[in-house]
Amino acid sequence: MRVGFVGLGNMGGPMALNILAAGHTLTVNDIHPAVAAEHLERGATWADVPRDVAKGSDVVFTSLPGPAEVEEVALGEDGLIEGLAAGAIYVDLSTGSPTAIRRIAERIEAAGAHLLDAPVSGGPMGAQSGTLAVMVGGDEAVFEHARPLLETLGGDITYVGSVGAGTVAKLVHNAISMTTRIVIQEGMAMGVKAGVSPEKLLEVLQTASFGKQLVLNNHIPELVFNGDFDHPRFSLGLSHKDVSLALALAAEVEAPMPLAGEALAEIERGLDRGWAARDNLVTFLLAEERAGVEIRRGTGETR
């Protein structure tokens, strides 16, 4: 297949090499021509502007820093839109704005081509090894046509919904991931100051319920998706007791845990509703109430 690729940085560079290794014809562009040296050595063709990357390409990828760069490459002077043929597919691998990518998609579709937003997760190591997770939004038939190329980038390809849905999923993932990391760091700091070795703390985190991902793999699909908070795996009242004890220890050893404090406040809001005997995930109802949405099986956009 004739493929174009714009953006050969830490993520885009190795992804483009994997496309080449899979036997596809590749045309590349980057604002720093030197980063394309290995691609050109392996048979890729250089294009001076994104428009010329799109000309003659069946599928064009971009991997760029953010929404402004994506919009400029896609719609700006000498942008992709000026070179995309009717029926061509533009796949943006960047992490950006759902609103911006939907706006770009309207222009691309009006020009007769198609757009998929397909942000990736796994970092440079995943990009190099071709083991990225890819979250895809766009027309499902277009996605299926592009799937073989996406599979050169990673083994976990998830079709999420219409244009922009892939980006929404990526932003949700990264917000949860980064917030969880901060909770882990404040907890480990408290634990070490309270006298436990970091190696043993890590072992406990890896082998107990948190590390086994019971919340993601069992509790959310079984309880939250079914709206069943009355058959508790672990009650909200017990959660309040344990987090309160942890925060008391944090105060005792002078190792603040501000995010754990925020979690306790949310638990207490649930207790104020009389939910002490319900599963601790009943606090999902508070988030749903604030957002005006229900997180139940079959809700949300799947098309």
Buried (B, 14 or more C-beta within 10 A) or exposed (E): BBBBBBBBBEBBBBBBBBBBEBEBBBBBBBEEEEBBEBBEEEEBBBBEBBBBBBBBBBBBBBBBEEBEBBBBBBBBEBBBBBBBEEEBBBBBBBBBBBEBBBBBBEBBBEBEBBBBBBBBBBEEEBBBEBEBBBBBBBBEEBBEBBEEBBBBBBEBBEBBBBBBBBBBBBBEBEEEEEEEEEBBEBBBBBBBBBEEEEEEBBEEBEEEEBEEEBBEEEBBEBBBBEBEBEEBBBBBBEBBEBBBEBBEBBEEBEBBBEBBEEBBEEBBEBBEBEBBEBBBBBBBBBEBEEEEEEBEEEEEEEE
